[in-house]
Amino acid sequence: MTYNGSRAAAGRLSVAVLGTGLIGIDLVAKTIRSGLLDLGLVVGRDEAAPGLRRTAAQGVPVSAGGVQALVDAEHPFDLVFDATSAAAHAEHVDKLLPLGTTLIDLTPSRSGRMIIPTVNPADIHAHRDLSMVSCGGQASVPVLHAIAQAHRIDYIEVVTTCATRSIGRGTRMNLDEYVETTQEAIRSFTGVRNVKVMLNISPARPPATFRVAMSLLGPDLTTESVSSLVAGAADEVRSYAGGFTVNACTVNDGKAFISVEVTSSGDRIPRYAGNLDIINSAAILVAESYAAERLPMAGVGKS
């Protein structure tokens, strides 16, 4: 991997954000706060895009040159957050991986290794195309994985509800991919094949807070065990997404029902847009974990 010497010496990895929609702009705010990540460029494709203009006004370097702006940069970026579309991600992988860049994919492309930070953190360091799955995947998989590790599960149904104002153009273009990718992640991390995922986009006013309802069928599910497992998983998620709350957890005759709600920490998105906050918070955690391991390899901190 190629490091920018000045950034490595400062103890941070060089980072770019590709995409200036709702997800991309919130990533900018979260990356700026990080002590391990140095935001060097935010890239869009339209100079007039509001997100690009607002970012430039903060004094952050921007470009409307698309992925080619990253290819043409003086130094390859260590990390790139891809907050564009599932269809575009393959091109970004083809152009950036040969430069030594690692991509953190916030699109539901299923291109790279799926990462749920509390479930498979070791995979962060073994792959260079890292998929953050989806907001619904980040909210549901930690809970479902915990239960499936302790119980036989025959069926899982997940229903996510997002406010229409928290869904940007790129996400709307990827709704089918969202459902398919979330289902595949649940199957992969739980071992349960019979999985159904549904997405509701709510036009309610005031906007509905992001929530995820999970129903499970299993012969040995008990209230005591499921409640304990859900609480443990929720505590782990709250370590990086503080607005993660369990609203319901019941078990009756082999059927468990768990409902969680996620509120945003604020930044550049409203509190009801927990769908954006949880996937972005997970992506920042992944990036910082990656940086914490790579920086010593670059000689940072060595005398």
Secondary structure as UniProt FT lines:
FT   HELIX           5..9
FT   TURN            10..11
FT   STRAND          13..18
FT   HELIX           22..33
FT   STRAND          37..43
FT   TURN            47..48
FT   HELIX           50..57
FT   TURN            58..59
FT   STRAND          62..63
FT   HELIX           67..71
FT   STRAND          79..82
FT   HELIX           86..96
FT   HELIX           97..99
FT   STRAND          102..105
FT   STRAND          113..114
FT   TURN            117..119
FT   HELIX           121..125
FT   STRAND          129..131
FT   HELIX           135..150
FT   STRAND          155..163
FT   HELIX           164..166
FT   HELIX           169..173
FT   HELIX           175..190
FT   STRAND          195..202
FT   STRAND          210..217
FT   TURN            219..220
FT   HELIX           223..238
FT   TURN            239..240
FT   TURN            242..243
FT   STRAND          244..252
FT   TURN            253..254
FT   STRAND          255..262
FT   TURN            267..268
FT   TURN            271..272
FT   HELIX           274..297
FT   TURN            298..301
//
